[in-house]
Amino acid sequence: MTYTLFLVLIVIVAVLLILIIMVQNPKGGGLSSSFGGQGSQSLGGVQNTTNFLDRSTWTLAIALLALILLSNFAIPRNTVDTRSQIEETLNDRNPIEQTAPVSTEQSATPVTSGQDSTN
């Protein structure tokens, strides 16, 4: 449940960040220049609009980074089965390989019969 909430918040913040960045223009021809182009006092002037867009960009970027890091702790983890697939594959193959050393140890035991095998 919390992981889904984090995912929704991450998507919302990412879309807002994209919109804020699209509004800005690095050469001063974006939204900030259109608001302040007629006079220095309309909608707070160019400098205030640029400051708002700059602060909102940094705020959304930091919020996005924090949400991504916090969502890592909300990922549902399956704690019942802690073995990895590699361990399971190795354990499935080990019984076949373990039968060979067991049979070689049994053949190394000395024969107790009285007959000589060097005839």
C-alpha positions as CSV (number, residue, x, y, z in Angstrom):
1,M,0.0,0.0,0.0
2,T,2.7,2.5,0.9
3,Y,4.8,1.5,-2.1
4,T,1.9,2.3,-4.4
5,L,1.4,5.7,-2.6
6,F,5.1,6.4,-3.2
7,L,4.8,5.5,-6.9
8,V,1.8,7.8,-7.4
9,L,3.7,10.7,-5.6
10,I,6.8,10.1,-7.7
11,V,4.8,10.2,-10.9
12,I,3.0,13.5,-9.9
13,V,6.3,15.2,-8.8
14,A,8.0,14.0,-12.0
15,V,5.2,15.5,-14.2
16,L,5.2,18.7,-12.3
17,L,9.0,18.9,-12.6
18,I,8.7,18.4,-16.4
19,L,6.1,21.1,-16.7
20,I,8.2,23.6,-14.6
21,I,11.3,22.9,-16.7
22,M,9.3,23.2,-20.0
23,V,8.1,26.7,-18.9
24,Q,11.6,27.9,-18.4
25,N,13.9,29.1,-21.2
26,P,17.6,29.3,-20.5
27,K,18.0,32.4,-22.7
28,G,15.2,34.4,-20.9
29,G,12.6,33.9,-23.6
30,G,10.3,31.6,-21.5
31,L,7.4,32.4,-19.2
32,S,9.4,34.6,-17.0
33,S,10.2,37.1,-19.9
34,S,6.6,37.1,-21.1
35,F,5.3,38.1,-17.6
36,G,7.9,40.9,-17.1
37,G,8.2,42.1,-20.7
38,Q,5.8,45.1,-20.4
39,G,7.0,46.4,-17.1
40,S,9.0,45.6,-14.1
41,Q,5.9,45.3,-11.8
42,S,3.6,43.0,-13.7
43,L,3.3,39.7,-11.8
44,G,6.3,40.4,-9.7
45,G,8.7,41.2,-12.5
46,V,11.1,39.0,-14.4
47,Q,13.4,38.4,-11.4
48,N,10.7,37.2,-9.1
49,T,9.2,34.9,-11.7
50,T,12.7,33.5,-12.5
51,N,13.3,33.0,-8.7
52,F,10.0,31.2,-8.3
53,L,10.7,28.9,-11.3
54,D,14.2,28.2,-10.1
55,R,13.1,27.5,-6.5
56,S,10.2,25.3,-7.6
57,T,12.6,23.3,-9.9
58,W,15.0,22.7,-7.1
59,T,12.3,21.9,-4.6
60,L,10.6,19.4,-6.9
61,A,14.0,17.8,-7.8
62,I,14.9,17.3,-4.1
63,A,11.4,16.0,-3.4
64,L,11.7,13.5,-6.3
65,L,15.0,12.3,-5.1
66,A,13.7,11.9,-1.5
67,L,10.6,10.1,-2.7
68,I,12.7,7.7,-4.7
69,L,15.0,7.0,-1.8
70,L,12.2,6.5,0.6
71,S,10.3,4.3,-1.7
72,N,13.2,1.8,-1.5
73,F,12.2,1.2,2.1
74,A,8.6,0.6,1.2
75,I,9.2,-2.1,-1.3
76,P,7.4,-5.3,-0.3
77,R,9.9,-8.0,0.4
78,N,9.2,-11.7,0.7
79,T,11.0,-12.8,3.9
80,V,9.7,-16.4,3.8
81,D,12.0,-17.7,1.2
82,T,15.5,-16.2,1.6
83,R,17.3,-18.6,-0.7
84,S,18.2,-17.3,-4.1
85,Q,17.5,-19.0,-7.4
86,I,21.3,-19.7,-7.7
87,E,21.3,-21.5,-4.4
88,E,18.3,-23.6,-5.3
89,T,19.8,-24.6,-8.6
90,L,23.1,-25.6,-7.0
91,N,21.2,-27.6,-4.3
92,D,19.2,-29.3,-7.0
93,R,22.4,-30.4,-8.8
94,N,24.4,-31.3,-5.7
95,P,22.6,-34.6,-4.9
96,I,23.7,-36.0,-8.3
97,E,27.3,-34.9,-7.8
98,Q,27.4,-36.2,-4.1
99,T,26.5,-39.8,-5.1
100,A,29.8,-40.2,-7.0
101,P,32.1,-39.4,-4.0
102,V,30.1,-41.7,-1.7
103,S,30.5,-44.6,-4.1
104,T,34.2,-44.1,-4.5
105,E,34.7,-44.2,-0.7
106,Q,32.8,-47.5,-0.4
107,S,35.0,-49.1,-3.1
108,A,38.2,-48.0,-1.3
109,T,37.4,-50.2,1.7
110,P,39.5,-53.4,1.8
111,V,38.0,-56.7,0.8
112,T,37.9,-59.1,3.7
113,S,37.7,-62.3,1.6
114,G,40.6,-64.6,1.8
115,Q,41.2,-64.8,-2.0
116,D,44.1,-62.9,-3.6
117,S,43.1,-60.6,-6.4
118,T,46.6,-60.6,-8.0
119,N,46.2,-64.0,-9.7
